[in-house]
């Protein structure tokens, strides 16, 4: 479902059910609510006027047409429209992995995803904060190129930082949290496939309580986190990573910190071929 159809169906459902519309009936307010440009809103509004769900008054303002006494077929809540920001992140990652340090133009990108330039600018800023783009004054937004050397350098520093996080986090760990994450990393059972819960890494960083460790992962870890979040992992990879997580968590529950550190170190080093595989796939 494209964004125009989503807006139309959402407004039509609300009006038909006698609910309030989600924003003032102006193109600007509706565009702001749905976080899109005026174009898809204008198209949706025109279709709703044609179908007598909305009307344009003599003064040019929009108004809801009362549906009382009119037989209106029930309209289901619309499925979410395409996740354009996810698609944008994937496009940037693909260009990055291909070594294409091209500039992205706000106007062309806004037109491609049917959203406003302000929304695109905000999305670009978030992607720049994640290390996926670089803002070059008077030039625009440049895709940052990544390669295998970048990945290996990051994993080397990540190992040191995360092991330190584990040491600092020890007094703040709770068995309930560890048991929850252990259950979340389940092996395959019957028809159910293996389950992977990556909360362990965020948990250690949060429980370490060290601003500089958190800042490192906030600044430099997001590219690889985004890579994992957006790429489909095969069942074999999921099973192996879940098994590694279980080994770390069991050692932590047993308070065997030497074993936990060794298992965490081996797990992080094992990410190199996985990330390399994801890079190749994307």
Secondary structure, 3 states (H helix, E strand, C coil): CCHHHHHHHHHHHHHHCCCCCCCCCCHHHHHHHHCCCHHHHHHHHHHHHHCCCEEECCCCCEEECCCCCCCCCCCCCCCCCCCHHHHHHHHHHHHHHCCCCCEECHHHHHHHHCCCHHHHHHHHHHHHHCCCEEEECCCEEEECCCCHHHHHHHHHHHHHHHHHHHHHHHHHCCHHHHHHHHHHCCCCECCECCCCCCHHHHHHHHHHCCHHHHHHHHHHCHHHHHHHHHCCCCHHHHHHHHHHHHHHHHHHHCCCHHHHHHHHHHHHHCHHHHHHHHHHHC
